[in-house]
Structures are given as structure tokens and as C-alpha cells.
Amino acid sequence: MWISNGGVADLAIIFAQTDKSKGHKGLAAFLVDTKTPGFSTQDIHGKMGLRASNTAQLFLDEVRVPHENLLGSVGEGFKIAMSALDNGRYSVAAGCVGICQACIDACVRYAKERHQFGKPIGSFQLVQDLIARMVVDTEAARFLVWRAGYLKNKGIRSTRETSIAKYFATEAAVRIANDAIQIHGGYGYSNEFPVERYFRDARVGTLYEGTSQIQKLIIGYHTLGIRAFD
Ligand SMILES: Cc1cc2nc3c(=O)[nH]c(=O)nc-3n(C[C@H](O)[C@H](O)[C@H](O)COP(=O)(O)OP(=O)(O)OC[C@H]3O[C@@H](n4cnc5c(N)ncnc54)[C@H](O)[C@@H]3O)c2cc1C
């Protein structure tokens, strides 16, 4: 369920449980050709956002995978999934910084152009309050992403820093896109301006690649040394 590009991909990485009694230590990762007999997909329609991106449900029915398609060894699936998540979370966070900046750009343009009570709405203090909050959140998100990226480039494990960046940037993007709609007034609610799409596209950020709640549990674990889940 919910696999990005699942309906168009030639290859899929499939994680399978080889021994339930071993929990996450029983997981194995396989590279699977999506043309393999028994492999099928169904596109998911009706998403709130990310409408240019394919999302699909995958079905595997007696799919046979050659041994050479095993990634790593049996039992290493969880480790492989976690390292893939560090990369996925990083790109979601970076994408959200882009949405935040696009919202600021759209709002600055609109706040100068739209006049009410004989003045540009950007001259109202409460509109400046919204814009100032957007700028601070965006810069904080950008620096958190840069920090995680710096560690990644150095080859240093950055699960904690990536979760912090992902949590902050995705939540910031939702707040900022929501405020961007507010600044655009009624027009913000229509597709005449891009901010409604920014909101719809931002909204998934706090869900995929691990929800915000899961990021907080990861940050909690790295802070307390106590796992909230197995
Ligand atoms: C557009 C889109 C594309 C996606 N692409 C992919 C993809 O390519 N590959 C892929 O593997 N997945 C993909 N996903 C799936 C996505 O990662 C999951 O939807 C997401 O991780 C949440 O899992 P869930 O939907 O099962 O929610 P659930 O796990 O059912 O969570 C529901 C709620 O319960 C909370 N919750 C669950 N467990 C806990 C806990 N232990 N403690 C506290 N709160 C908890 C969650 O935070 C959430 O608020 C995609 C999803 C979407 C919407």
C-alpha cells in the first residue's frame, strides 16, 4: 500500500519477514523485477496532493526471486530499510524547505500587490507577523537540513539529525503553507495562486518516511536511550 512510483517502477525493493520469531532481525531485503510473474500493482487515485507523482499498491502472489537478488544477507533487511529511510527523510525535509521558501516568495509578492484600506496588506503588522514567522521557521528548517546533509557528506551516521530536520521542516511547511493561504485571503483557497497546492503537497510530509510522531520517538530514543517501540 502507498508505494511512491510503484505503478511505474521497473524494480522494487521488497522487505520480507523470514522468521517471525526473530522480529526485525528476521527481515530480508530483495530486489524484485516488477515484471516477475505474480507481481502486480494498482494505482492509488484521489490523493490530496502530490498529484504529479504516481502512488500505487503492490501485490505479490507467489513471486519467486533469484538468490542473487537478496540485498545484503537474511536478517539485514531492517538495517537496509533504516539506512534507506535516512536518505528518504532527508529528501522529504529538503523538499519541504523548498515549499516553505516558495510560500514566502508567493506571500511577499502578494502582500505588496494586494491593497486593502488604501495600503498594501504587507504594511499591516499582523501580516508581517505571519511573514516573519515563516522566515524564521524556513531558515531554521534550512539550517537543520544543511546540518544533516553535512554529516551525510562526511559519511557520519545522521539518523538523529535527519529525524530532527525531517520533523521540523515538514511541520514548518504545513504551518507556513497554511499561513500562506491566510495571507492570500479568499484567493488562497483557489488554484488561481499556487499556495493551495503548496499546502496539499506539504501535508504528506508529516506522514510519509515516518510520521512526525515516529520522528519524535526516534529523537526521544537518541536523547533518553530508551526505545518507545521495538
Ligand atoms: C503519498 C504517499 C506515498 C508513500 N510512499 C511510500 C513509499 O514509497 N514506500 C513506503 O514504504 N511507504 C510509503 N508511504 C507510506 C507512509 O510511509 C505511511 O503511510 C506512513 O509511514 C504512516 O504509516 P501508516 O499509514 O501505516 O499509519 P499508521 O502507522 O497506521 O499511523 C496512524 C497514526 O498513528 C500514529 N502511530 C502509529 N504508530 C505509533 C507509535 N508507535 N507511537 C505513536 N504514534 C504512532 C502515527 O503517527 C499516525 O498518526 C507513502 C504514503 C503516502 C501517503
The ligand as a MOL file (V3000), in Angstrom:
LIG
                    3D

  0  0  0     0  0            999 V3000
M  V30 BEGIN CTAB
M  V30 COUNTS 53 58 0 0 0
M  V30 BEGIN ATOM
M  V30 1 C 1.6500 9.7080 -0.9490 0
M  V30 2 C 2.3130 8.6400 -0.1280 0
M  V30 3 C 3.4440 7.9970 -0.6200 0
M  V30 4 C 4.0640 6.9850 0.1210 0
M  V30 5 N 5.1620 6.3380 -0.3960 0
M  V30 6 C 5.7080 5.3000 0.2780 0
M  V30 7 C 6.7960 4.5320 -0.2730 0
M  V30 8 O 7.2800 4.8100 -1.3720 0
M  V30 9 N 7.2820 3.4880 0.4350 0
M  V30 10 C 6.7690 3.1380 1.6480 0
M  V30 11 O 7.2530 2.1770 2.2560 0
M  V30 12 N 5.7420 3.8390 2.1980 0
M  V30 13 C 5.2000 4.8930 1.5410 0
M  V30 14 N 4.1370 5.5830 2.0900 0
M  V30 15 C 3.5820 5.1020 3.3640 0
M  V30 16 C 3.8980 6.0100 4.5240 0
M  V30 17 O 5.2630 5.9280 4.8530 0
M  V30 18 C 2.9670 5.6110 5.6820 0
M  V30 19 O 1.6460 5.9580 5.3180 0
M  V30 20 C 3.3700 6.2950 6.9670 0
M  V30 21 O 4.6190 5.8240 7.4220 0
M  V30 22 C 2.3520 6.0640 8.0840 0
M  V30 23 O 2.0460 4.7080 8.2130 0
M  V30 24 P 0.5270 4.2700 8.2020 0
M  V30 25 O -0.1620 4.9100 7.0490 0
M  V30 26 O 0.5020 2.7890 8.3050 0
M  V30 27 O -0.0690 4.9280 9.5050 0
M  V30 28 P -0.2090 4.2630 10.9320 0
M  V30 29 O 1.0580 3.5700 11.3130 0
M  V30 30 O -1.4780 3.4990 10.9730 0
M  V30 31 O -0.3310 5.5600 11.8330 0
M  V30 32 C -1.5630 6.2140 12.1030 0
M  V30 33 C -1.3120 7.2160 13.2280 0
M  V30 34 O -0.8440 6.5340 14.4030 0
M  V30 35 C 0.4090 7.0600 14.8100 0
M  V30 36 N 1.2630 5.9860 15.3060 0
M  V30 37 C 1.4930 4.7600 14.7390 0
M  V30 38 N 2.3630 4.0610 15.4740 0
M  V30 39 C 2.7000 4.8460 16.5300 0
M  V30 40 C 3.5580 4.6830 17.6570 0
M  V30 41 N 4.2690 3.5730 17.8470 0
M  V30 42 N 3.6390 5.6960 18.5360 0
M  V30 43 C 2.9490 6.8450 18.3480 0
M  V30 44 N 2.1180 7.0640 17.3110 0
M  V30 45 C 2.0020 6.0760 16.4170 0
M  V30 46 C 1.0150 7.6830 13.5400 0
M  V30 47 O 1.9610 8.6870 13.8600 0
M  V30 48 C -0.2280 8.2380 12.8660 0
M  V30 49 O -0.5480 9.4880 13.4250 0
M  V30 50 C 3.5330 6.6250 1.3830 0
M  V30 51 C 2.4040 7.2950 1.8820 0
M  V30 52 C 1.7980 8.2840 1.1500 0
M  V30 53 C 0.5840 8.9790 1.7250 0
M  V30 END ATOM
M  V30 BEGIN BOND
M  V30 1 1 1 2
M  V30 2 1 2 3
M  V30 3 2 2 52
M  V30 4 2 3 4
M  V30 5 1 4 5
M  V30 6 1 4 50
M  V30 7 2 5 6
M  V30 8 1 6 7
M  V30 9 1 6 13
M  V30 10 2 7 8
M  V30 11 1 7 9
M  V30 12 1 9 10
M  V30 13 2 10 11
M  V30 14 1 10 12
M  V30 15 2 12 13
M  V30 16 1 13 14
M  V30 17 1 14 15
M  V30 18 1 14 50
M  V30 19 1 15 16
M  V30 20 1 16 17
M  V30 21 1 16 18
M  V30 22 1 18 19
M  V30 23 1 18 20
M  V30 24 1 20 21
M  V30 25 1 20 22
M  V30 26 1 22 23
M  V30 27 1 23 24
M  V30 28 2 24 25
M  V30 29 1 24 26
M  V30 30 1 24 27
M  V30 31 1 27 28
M  V30 32 2 28 29
M  V30 33 1 28 30
M  V30 34 1 28 31
M  V30 35 1 31 32
M  V30 36 1 32 33
M  V30 37 1 33 34
M  V30 38 1 33 48
M  V30 39 1 34 35
M  V30 40 1 35 36
M  V30 41 1 35 46
M  V30 42 1 36 37
M  V30 43 1 36 45
M  V30 44 2 37 38
M  V30 45 1 38 39
M  V30 46 1 39 40
M  V30 47 2 39 45
M  V30 48 1 40 41
M  V30 49 2 40 42
M  V30 50 1 42 43
M  V30 51 2 43 44
M  V30 52 1 44 45
M  V30 53 1 46 47
M  V30 54 1 46 48
M  V30 55 1 48 49
M  V30 56 2 50 51
M  V30 57 1 51 52
M  V30 58 1 52 53
M  V30 END BOND
M  V30 END CTAB
M  END
